[in-house]
Amino acid sequence: MTQSNGNSKKVTVIGLGLMGATLARVLVRQGYQVTVWNRTIEKAEPLAREGASVASSAAEAIGASPLVVVCVYDYKAANEILSVERSGFRTRRKNYHSTDDRQPARSAGERNLGAAARRGLY
């Protein structure tokens, strides 16, 4: 992942359960500049020792990288974290992928993009 705008190899991982922590760890070990955030800050501490930066908020984490990977329990948690009002998630292309049913992901994407558009952010 190399971009011409100085964001070479930057990625944020939000949600540090088994999957999120593993992804973040692999990315750090592959030389990426990884920013992590979790609602429970203690889950970020081992990754900080391995070289990840720990954001103090979801908004800070989202702003740190051009690519944001969200690994949380369900759509409700993802929507809470990514809502325009709470995270300051600005003009970004949002792709929702899931190992679950596609319709909730599509609905979540449409809801968040609609909210951003109403506020002139997208």
C-alpha positions as CSV (number, residue, x, y, z in Angstrom):
1,M,0.0,0.0,0.0
2,T,1.9,3.0,-1.2
3,Q,0.3,6.4,-1.9
4,S,1.9,9.5,-3.4
5,N,0.5,11.8,-0.7
6,G,2.8,10.8,2.1
7,N,0.4,8.2,3.6
8,S,2.7,5.3,2.6
9,K,1.9,2.2,4.6
10,K,-0.4,3.8,7.2
11,V,-3.4,1.9,8.5
12,T,-5.7,2.2,11.5
13,V,-7.3,-0.8,13.2
14,I,-10.4,-0.2,15.4
15,G,-11.5,-3.0,17.6
16,L,-8.8,-5.1,19.2
17,G,-10.5,-8.4,19.9
18,L,-8.9,-11.6,18.5
19,M,-9.2,-10.6,14.9
20,G,-8.4,-6.9,15.2
21,A,-5.4,-7.4,17.4
22,T,-4.0,-10.1,15.1
23,L,-4.4,-7.9,12.0
24,A,-2.8,-5.0,13.8
25,R,0.1,-7.2,15.0
26,V,0.7,-8.6,11.5
27,L,0.7,-5.1,9.9
28,V,3.1,-3.8,12.5
29,R,5.5,-6.7,11.8
30,Q,5.2,-6.0,8.1
31,G,6.4,-2.4,8.6
32,Y,3.1,-0.5,8.5
33,Q,2.6,2.5,10.6
34,V,-0.4,1.2,12.6
35,T,-2.7,3.3,14.7
36,V,-5.0,1.3,17.0
37,W,-8.1,2.2,19.1
38,N,-10.3,0.1,21.3
39,R,-13.1,1.1,23.7
40,T,-11.1,-0.8,26.4
41,I,-7.6,0.8,26.2
42,E,-5.9,-2.1,28.0
43,K,-6.3,-4.2,24.8
44,A,-4.1,-1.7,23.0
45,E,-1.1,-1.9,25.4
46,P,0.5,-5.0,24.0
47,L,0.3,-3.6,20.5
48,A,1.9,-0.3,21.7
49,R,4.8,-2.3,23.0
50,E,5.2,-3.8,19.5
51,G,5.2,-0.4,17.9
52,A,1.6,0.6,17.2
53,S,0.4,4.1,18.0
54,V,-2.5,4.2,20.4
55,A,-5.2,6.8,19.6
56,S,-7.1,8.4,22.4
57,S,-10.4,8.4,20.5
58,A,-12.0,6.8,17.5
59,A,-12.0,10.1,15.7
60,E,-8.2,10.4,16.3
61,A,-7.7,6.9,15.0
62,I,-9.8,7.5,11.9
63,G,-7.9,10.6,11.1
64,A,-4.5,9.0,11.5
65,S,-4.6,6.8,8.4
66,P,-6.1,6.7,4.9
67,L,-7.2,3.1,5.5
68,V,-9.4,2.1,8.5
69,V,-10.2,-1.5,9.4
70,V,-13.0,-1.9,11.9
71,C,-13.2,-5.3,13.7
72,V,-16.0,-5.0,16.2
73,Y,-18.7,-7.3,17.5
74,D,-21.7,-6.2,15.5
75,Y,-23.2,-3.5,13.3
76,K,-24.6,-1.6,16.4
77,A,-21.0,-1.2,17.7
78,A,-19.7,-0.2,14.3
79,N,-22.4,2.4,13.8
80,E,-21.8,3.8,17.2
81,I,-18.1,4.2,16.6
82,L,-18.4,5.4,13.0
83,S,-21.3,7.7,13.4
84,V,-20.6,11.2,12.0
85,E,-21.7,12.9,15.2
86,R,-19.3,10.8,17.5
87,S,-16.2,10.2,15.4
88,G,-15.9,13.2,13.1
89,F,-15.6,10.7,10.2
90,R,-15.2,13.2,7.4
91,T,-15.1,12.8,3.6
92,R,-13.9,9.3,3.1
93,R,-15.0,6.5,0.9
94,K,-16.7,3.9,3.1
95,N,-16.8,0.3,2.1
96,Y,-18.6,-2.1,4.5
97,H,-17.6,-5.7,4.3
98,S,-18.8,-8.4,6.6
99,T,-18.5,-12.1,7.2
100,D,-22.2,-11.9,8.0
101,D,-25.3,-11.0,5.9
102,R,-24.6,-8.3,3.3
103,Q,-27.9,-6.4,3.8
104,P,-27.0,-5.0,7.3
105,A,-23.7,-3.8,6.0
106,R,-25.3,-2.2,3.0
107,S,-27.9,-0.5,5.2
108,A,-25.2,0.8,7.6
109,G,-23.3,2.2,4.7
110,E,-26.3,3.9,3.3
111,R,-27.3,5.4,6.7
112,N,-23.8,6.8,7.4
113,L,-23.3,8.2,3.9
114,G,-26.7,9.8,4.0
115,A,-25.9,11.4,7.4
116,A,-22.6,12.7,6.0
117,A,-24.3,14.0,2.9
118,R,-26.9,15.9,4.9
119,R,-24.1,17.6,6.8
120,G,-22.3,18.5,3.6
121,L,-19.4,16.2,4.5
122,Y,-19.7,13.8,1.5
